[in-house]
Amino acid sequence: AGATSVVAAVRGDTVIVANAGDSRAVLCRKGVAVPLSEDHKPANAGESERILAAGGFVTAQGRVNGNLNLSRSLGDLKYKGNKALGRDRQMITAEPDVAVHTLVARDDEFMVLACDGVWDVLSNQECVDFVRERIATTPPAVIAEQIFDRCIADDPKTTQGIGGDNMTAVIVKF
């Protein structure tokens, strides 16, 4: 079992984002979604090269060894057991990408950090629009709960699992 992670540290006009896996950070700049992180998916060129070099394979459906649909995570130890390779060269690694972004005070409204249970249902822009419609009158924690209500499927069996995954979100208002 494993988990993905996205974290953000804000200091002044700087936001530092680190992520491992398909949890994502998105900024709302004047109503436009600006990605602050990149999902780690097996089909991404650098990710698939590492997986292949470590002795794994990526299916046409974008799964590592026919199973895992991400290429970086915390845990998932069965993909990290090649003792001949360093931690950052395993099929799956916990090595995060770290990005530094400059905030624009007059333009940047909020940031959403969420896991794939949200992003598999909502695009970056759909999520930004959803939050933006509510942020002036509703506390961010309540908006996060509303995002979950919007994303959850009545019956995930009929949606091939979309809307049936775990969901976590944090909204940071600037």
Backbone as CSV, one residue per row, in Angstrom:
resi,resn,N_x,N_y,N_z,CA_x,CA_y,CA_z,C_x,C_y,C_z
1,ALA,0.846,-1.183,0.000,0.000,0.000,0.000,0.879,1.230,0.000
2,GLY,0.354,2.310,-0.540,1.122,3.540,-0.611,0.228,4.755,-0.626
3,ALA,0.863,5.908,-0.642,0.144,7.181,-0.662,0.943,8.189,-1.467
4,THR,0.251,9.176,-2.003,0.917,10.270,-2.688,0.918,11.480,-1.764
5,SER,1.673,12.510,-2.152,1.777,13.671,-1.279,2.000,14.935,-2.090
6,VAL,1.406,16.009,-1.625,1.714,17.346,-2.127,1.729,18.269,-0.917
7,VAL,2.770,19.084,-0.825,2.884,20.044,0.263,3.265,21.396,-0.324
8,ALA,2.881,22.445,0.368,3.232,23.793,-0.064,3.615,24.616,1.155
9,ALA,4.657,25.404,0.998,5.075,26.349,2.032,5.034,27.739,1.414
10,VAL,4.335,28.637,2.089,4.206,30.008,1.594,4.951,30.930,2.548
11,ARG,5.826,31.739,1.974,6.543,32.741,2.769,6.632,34.006,1.935
12,GLY,5.942,35.019,2.392,5.899,36.258,1.625,5.248,36.017,0.276
13,ASP,5.959,36.358,-0.789,5.408,36.167,-2.132,5.940,34.907,-2.808
14,THR,6.486,33.994,-2.014,7.047,32.760,-2.561,6.260,31.558,-2.059
15,VAL,5.955,30.645,-2.973,5.351,29.372,-2.589,6.251,28.260,-3.127
16,ILE,6.623,27.364,-2.234,7.432,26.204,-2.601,6.514,24.995,-2.532
17,VAL,6.449,24.244,-3.627,5.570,23.077,-3.715,6.423,21.839,-3.954
18,ALA,6.154,20.790,-3.188,6.806,19.499,-3.401,5.717,18.449,-3.558
19,ASN,5.904,17.555,-4.532,4.915,16.487,-4.700,5.591,15.196,-5.132
20,ALA,4.970,14.108,-4.716,5.367,12.768,-5.137,4.079,12.018,-5.438
21,GLY,3.882,11.684,-6.707,2.670,10.983,-7.112,1.719,11.876,-7.871
22,ASP,0.430,11.578,-7.745,-0.564,12.330,-8.512,-1.449,13.215,-7.644
23,SER,-0.942,13.605,-6.481,-1.558,14.700,-5.740,-1.006,15.984,-6.347
24,ARG,-1.813,17.023,-6.376,-1.497,18.187,-7.210,-1.801,19.493,-6.483
25,ALA,-1.036,20.528,-6.822,-1.289,21.886,-6.345,-1.641,22.761,-7.541
26,VAL,-2.715,23.550,-7.395,-3.182,24.435,-8.461,-3.472,25.806,-7.857
27,LEU,-2.989,26.832,-8.519,-3.188,28.214,-8.099,-4.291,28.850,-8.927
28,CYS,-5.069,29.719,-8.306,-6.043,30.535,-9.041,-5.445,31.921,-9.221
29,ARG,-5.120,32.260,-10.450,-4.564,33.577,-10.792,-5.551,34.291,-11.699
30,LYS,-6.222,35.293,-11.143,-7.236,36.054,-11.889,-8.275,35.125,-12.513
31,GLY,-8.643,34.074,-11.786,-9.665,33.151,-12.266,-9.165,32.043,-13.162
32,VAL,-7.878,32.028,-13.460,-7.306,31.007,-14.343,-6.508,30.010,-13.506
33,ALA,-6.701,28.728,-13.779,-5.970,27.677,-13.071,-4.527,27.620,-13.559
34,VAL,-3.595,27.685,-12.612,-2.167,27.603,-12.917,-1.603,26.410,-12.149
35,PRO,-1.176,25.348,-12.856,-0.619,24.195,-12.139,0.706,24.556,-11.471
36,LEU,0.850,24.157,-10.219,2.080,24.399,-9.472,2.906,23.129,-9.317
37,SER,2.350,22.008,-9.751,3.049,20.723,-9.669,2.686,19.900,-10.897
38,GLU,3.451,18.839,-11.101,3.196,17.937,-12.230,2.964,16.528,-11.693
39,ASP,1.903,15.889,-12.149,1.608,14.521,-11.716,2.708,13.572,-12.179
40,HIS,3.018,12.600,-11.349,3.993,11.571,-11.704,3.242,10.337,-12.187
41,LYS,3.149,10.208,-13.489,2.432,9.103,-14.125,3.420,8.224,-14.881
42,PRO,3.186,6.915,-14.919,4.105,6.004,-15.597,4.338,6.326,-17.072
43,ALA,3.373,6.925,-17.743,3.520,7.227,-19.167,4.414,8.440,-19.427
44,ASN,4.701,9.253,-18.411,5.606,10.393,-18.588,6.987,9.872,-18.972
45,ALA,7.633,10.529,-19.916,8.892,10.032,-20.489,9.940,9.684,-19.433
46,GLY,10.318,10.617,-18.586,11.349,10.349,-17.585,10.946,9.275,-16.596
47,GLU,9.673,9.237,-16.274,9.178,8.241,-15.325,9.235,6.839,-15.934
48,SER,8.778,6.700,-17.179,8.781,5.372,-17.814,10.210,4.884,-18.035
49,GLU,11.130,5.794,-18.349,12.535,5.398,-18.515,13.089,4.814,-17.225
50,ARG,12.801,5.451,-16.088,13.276,4.949,-14.801,12.660,3.587,-14.488
51,ILE,11.359,3.448,-14.740,10.660,2.190,-14.470,11.271,1.056,-15.291
52,LEU,11.500,1.305,-16.576,12.096,0.289,-17.450,13.515,-0.044,-17.012
53,ALA,14.318,0.968,-16.681,15.702,0.745,-16.252,15.769,-0.058,-14.956
54,ALA,14.728,0.031,-14.140,14.688,-0.700,-12.869,14.125,-2.113,-13.032
55,GLY,13.800,-2.491,-14.279,13.314,-3.844,-14.529,11.811,-3.980,-14.586
56,GLY,11.095,-2.869,-14.554,9.641,-2.914,-14.625,9.142,-2.672,-16.033
57,PHE,7.840,-2.587,-16.176,7.238,-2.263,-17.467,6.006,-1.401,-17.240
58,VAL,5.610,-0.692,-18.287,4.428,0.163,-18.245,3.459,-0.349,-19.295
59,THR,2.246,-0.650,-18.885,1.237,-1.157,-19.821,0.679,-0.019,-20.672
60,ALA,-0.037,-0.394,-21.717,-0.690,0.597,-22.580,-1.697,1.425,-21.788
61,GLN,-2.200,0.891,-20.692,-3.143,1.616,-19.837,-2.424,2.524,-18.834
62,GLY,-1.088,2.588,-18.916,-0.323,3.468,-18.041,-0.144,2.955,-16.633
63,ARG,0.046,1.650,-16.487,0.212,1.065,-15.158,1.575,0.386,-15.037
64,VAL,2.215,0.586,-13.891,3.501,-0.042,-13.612,3.266,-1.519,-13.332
65,ASN,3.922,-2.366,-14.125,3.787,-3.820,-13.993,2.325,-4.257,-14.000
66,GLY,1.506,-3.515,-14.740,0.096,-3.861,-14.886,-0.765,-3.526,-13.689
67,ASN,-0.214,-2.796,-12.720,-0.956,-2.565,-11.477,-1.067,-1.089,-11.107
68,LEU,0.015,-0.484,-10.707,0.001,0.855,-10.116,-0.078,1.939,-11.188
69,ASN,-0.989,2.910,-11.017,-1.170,3.945,-12.039,-0.456,5.253,-11.703
70,LEU,0.588,5.179,-10.910,1.438,6.334,-10.647,2.872,5.860,-10.544
71,SER,3.807,6.797,-10.614,5.209,6.400,-10.666,6.036,6.897,-9.484
72,ARG,5.422,7.629,-8.592,6.093,8.041,-7.357,5.079,7.956,-6.226
73,SER,5.539,7.477,-5.085,4.649,7.388,-3.929,5.451,7.143,-2.666
74,LEU,4.788,7.347,-1.550,5.316,6.950,-0.251,4.787,5.538,-0.021
75,GLY,5.645,4.632,0.388,5.208,3.245,0.538,5.356,2.485,-0.762
76,ASP,4.388,1.605,-1.066,4.449,0.743,-2.257,5.804,0.035,-2.345
77,LEU,6.205,-0.558,-1.225,7.550,-1.106,-1.082,7.875,-2.230,-2.053
78,LYS,6.876,-2.945,-2.553,7.186,-4.052,-3.468,7.790,-3.554,-4.780
79,TYR,7.690,-2.254,-5.044,8.278,-1.668,-6.248,9.626,-1.005,-5.957
80,LYS,10.104,-1.143,-4.723,11.314,-0.443,-4.292,12.366,-1.394,-3.732
81,GLY,12.339,-2.643,-4.155,13.190,-3.647,-3.540,14.468,-3.996,-4.269
82,ASN,14.816,-3.300,-5.345,16.032,-3.619,-6.091,17.228,-3.027,-5.354
83,LYS,17.953,-3.879,-4.619,19.055,-3.428,-3.775,20.236,-2.891,-4.578
84,ALA,20.293,-3.208,-5.863,21.374,-2.711,-6.714,21.152,-1.261,-7.143
85,LEU,19.971,-0.740,-6.887,19.636,0.622,-7.313,19.418,1.538,-6.112
86,GLY,19.735,2.798,-6.282,19.470,3.790,-5.247,17.980,4.049,-5.116
87,ARG,17.613,4.749,-4.047,16.195,5.041,-3.798,15.530,5.790,-4.945
88,ASP,16.262,6.688,-5.580,15.673,7.504,-6.644,15.671,6.803,-7.999
89,ARG,16.177,5.554,-8.068,16.221,4.815,-9.332,15.338,3.571,-9.318
90,GLN,14.561,3.379,-8.267,13.643,2.250,-8.174,12.481,2.434,-9.151
91,MET,11.725,1.358,-9.418,10.547,1.486,-10.287,9.647,2.616,-9.799
92,ILE,9.362,2.609,-8.509,8.578,3.657,-7.865,9.492,4.321,-6.845
93,THR,9.533,5.628,-6.851,10.370,6.354,-5.907,9.522,7.352,-5.128
94,ALA,10.002,7.695,-3.951,9.328,8.724,-3.153,9.974,10.092,-3.372
95,GLU,10.974,10.144,-4.234,11.681,11.399,-4.511,10.700,12.445,-5.047
96,PRO,10.514,13.557,-4.331,9.551,14.560,-4.806,10.163,15.482,-5.853
97,ASP,9.308,16.081,-6.647,9.697,17.243,-7.437,9.439,18.445,-6.554
98,VAL,10.334,19.409,-6.602,10.185,20.634,-5.823,10.213,21.810,-6.790
99,ALA,9.236,22.684,-6.669,9.151,23.851,-7.548,8.927,25.102,-6.706
100,VAL,9.557,26.180,-7.123,9.416,27.467,-6.445,8.670,28.408,-7.381
101,HIS,7.630,29.038,-6.859,6.799,29.946,-7.651,6.691,31.286,-6.927
102,THR,6.551,32.341,-7.701,6.347,33.670,-7.135,4.874,34.032,-7.222
103,LEU,4.316,34.409,-6.095,2.921,34.838,-6.053,2.815,36.305,-6.470
104,VAL,1.718,36.629,-7.108,1.438,38.005,-7.515,0.257,38.479,-6.668
105,ALA,0.532,39.362,-5.717,-0.462,39.734,-4.703,-1.782,40.201,-5.299
106,ARG,-1.756,40.991,-6.340,-3.008,41.537,-6.881,-3.766,40.527,-7.744
107,ASP,-3.112,39.434,-8.131,-3.716,38.480,-9.061,-4.051,37.122,-8.455
108,ASP,-3.256,36.667,-7.488,-3.403,35.309,-6.964,-4.416,35.289,-5.828
109,GLU,-5.432,34.435,-5.982,-6.567,34.425,-5.065,-6.508,33.291,-4.045
110,PHE,-6.176,32.089,-4.492,-6.124,30.928,-3.609,-5.369,29.804,-4.305
111,MET,-5.083,28.770,-3.521,-4.399,27.587,-4.024,-5.165,26.365,-3.523
112,VAL,-5.283,25.357,-4.370,-5.925,24.099,-3.995,-4.875,22.997,-4.054
113,LEU,-4.736,22.255,-2.967,-3.908,21.054,-2.931,-4.867,19.890,-2.751
114,ALA,-4.789,18.903,-3.633,-5.737,17.787,-3.553,-5.119,16.526,-4.141
115,CYS,-5.724,15.404,-3.800,-5.268,14.116,-4.325,-6.072,13.743,-5.573
116,ASP,-5.696,12.630,-6.172,-6.293,12.245,-7.461,-7.775,11.915,-7.375
117,GLY,-8.287,11.632,-6.196,-9.727,11.405,-6.078,-10.522,12.625,-6.503
118,VAL,-9.929,13.806,-6.345,-10.538,15.053,-6.818,-10.177,15.283,-8.279
119,TRP,-8.875,15.176,-8.607,-8.403,15.529,-9.957,-8.863,14.549,-11.018
120,ASP,-9.221,13.339,-10.646,-9.769,12.400,-11.639,-11.178,12.801,-12.070
121,VAL,-11.831,13.643,-11.276,-13.202,14.071,-11.571,-13.232,15.495,-12.121
122,LEU,-12.460,16.382,-11.514,-12.459,17.791,-11.910,-11.143,18.160,-12.589
123,SER,-11.217,18.925,-13.647,-10.001,19.489,-14.236,-9.503,20.602,-13.316
124,ASN,-8.281,21.047,-13.551,-7.758,22.163,-12.761,-8.705,23.360,-12.824
125,GLN,-9.142,23.702,-14.034,-9.997,24.877,-14.204,-11.373,24.675,-13.575
126,GLU,-11.931,23.479,-13.705,-13.232,23.212,-13.076,-13.152,23.376,-11.562
127,CYS,-12.058,22.922,-10.979,-11.891,23.047,-9.531,-11.740,24.515,-9.136
128,VAL,-10.922,25.246,-9.871,-10.747,26.672,-9.595,-12.079,27.407,-9.715
129,ASP,-12.833,27.126,-10.762,-14.142,27.769,-10.934,-15.069,27.450,-9.765
130,PHE,-15.079,26.187,-9.347,-15.934,25.744,-8.241,-15.596,26.518,-6.966
131,VAL,-14.300,26.584,-6.654,-13.872,27.277,-5.436,-14.139,28.775,-5.555
132,ARG,-13.825,29.342,-6.693,-13.950,30.792,-6.885,-15.391,31.276,-6.706
133,GLU,-16.346,30.452,-7.104,-17.762,30.819,-6.943,-18.171,30.923,-5.474
134,ARG,-17.388,30.320,-4.583,-17.785,30.211,-3.181,-16.860,30.930,-2.199
135,ILE,-15.639,31.213,-2.608,-14.592,31.619,-1.671,-14.887,32.928,-0.939
136,ALA,-15.664,33.813,-1.521,-15.954,35.100,-0.871,-16.895,34.955,0.319
137,THR,-17.703,33.894,0.334,-18.730,33.773,1.378,-18.663,32.485,2.191
138,THR,-17.802,31.561,1.794,-17.785,30.245,2.432,-16.371,29.919,2.911
139,PRO,-16.219,29.415,4.137,-14.889,29.043,4.625,-14.254,27.958,3.746
140,PRO,-12.934,28.023,3.550,-12.258,27.041,2.700,-12.524,25.582,3.091
141,ALA,-12.591,25.280,4.385,-12.839,23.892,4.804,-14.214,23.409,4.353
142,VAL,-15.186,24.291,4.366,-16.532,23.933,3.906,-16.526,23.734,2.390
143,ILE,-15.785,24.580,1.678,-15.680,24.415,0.222,-15.035,23.070,-0.105
144,ALA,-14.026,22.680,0.662,-13.390,21.379,0.433,-14.417,20.257,0.566
145,GLU,-15.265,20.319,1.572,-16.320,19.307,1.726,-17.283,19.333,0.544
146,GLN,-17.576,20.523,0.043,-18.460,20.642,-1.121,-17.804,20.053,-2.372
147,ILE,-16.490,20.193,-2.476,-15.766,19.562,-3.588,-15.958,18.052,-3.527
148,PHE,-15.828,17.480,-2.343,-15.999,16.030,-2.203,-17.411,15.614,-2.601
149,ASP,-18.395,16.382,-2.141,-19.785,16.077,-2.506,-19.970,16.137,-4.017
150,ARG,-19.333,17.100,-4.650,-19.427,17.247,-6.108,-18.751,16.078,-6.827
151,CYS,-17.647,15.595,-6.274,-16.843,14.570,-6.953,-17.323,13.145,-6.711
152,ILE,-17.945,12.885,-5.586,-18.280,11.500,-5.249,-19.398,10.978,-6.151
153,ALA,-19.204,9.782,-6.634,-20.193,9.157,-7.518,-21.284,8.491,-6.685
154,ASP,-22.505,8.510,-7.198,-23.595,7.800,-6.529,-23.286,6.314,-6.462
155,ASP,-22.710,5.788,-7.536,-22.343,4.376,-7.598,-21.057,4.240,-8.409
156,PRO,-19.886,4.212,-7.735,-18.613,4.136,-8.449,-18.494,2.932,-9.395
157,LYS,-19.278,1.889,-9.169,-19.230,0.721,-10.057,-19.684,1.084,-11.467
158,THR,-20.560,2.071,-11.579,-21.072,2.460,-12.895,-20.200,3.518,-13.569
159,THR,-19.195,4.032,-12.859,-18.322,5.066,-13.425,-16.877,4.585,-13.525
160,GLN,-16.664,3.280,-13.557,-15.333,2.670,-13.605,-14.427,3.197,-12.494
161,GLY,-15.005,3.430,-11.327,-14.245,3.861,-10.161,-14.114,5.361,-10.010
162,ILE,-14.381,6.130,-11.066,-14.276,7.585,-10.968,-15.320,8.075,-9.966
163,GLY,-14.862,8.849,-9.004,-15.761,9.336,-7.962,-15.881,8.377,-6.796
164,GLY,-15.094,7.309,-6.810,-15.134,6.339,-5.728,-13.819,6.232,-4.980
165,ASP,-12.860,7.058,-5.328,-11.540,7.034,-4.706,-11.563,7.884,-3.431
166,ASN,-10.520,7.730,-2.613,-10.399,8.602,-1.453,-10.162,10.037,-1.930
167,MET,-10.580,11.007,-1.122,-10.465,12.416,-1.510,-9.954,13.246,-0.345
168,THR,-8.958,14.056,-0.654,-8.394,14.995,0.303,-8.172,16.307,-0.429
169,ALA,-8.479,17.413,0.223,-8.227,18.724,-0.379,-8.018,19.763,0.713
170,VAL,-7.130,20.689,0.422,-6.891,21.841,1.277,-6.935,23.068,0.381
171,ILE,-7.636,24.086,0.823,-7.722,25.338,0.069,-7.038,26.420,0.897
172,VAL,-6.072,27.088,0.282,-5.334,28.160,0.945,-5.741,29.471,0.293
173,LYS,-6.393,30.317,1.060,-6.862,31.613,0.544,-5.782,32.667,0.784
174,PHE,-5.490,33.449,-0.247,-4.479,34.513,-0.115,-5.133,35.848,0.153
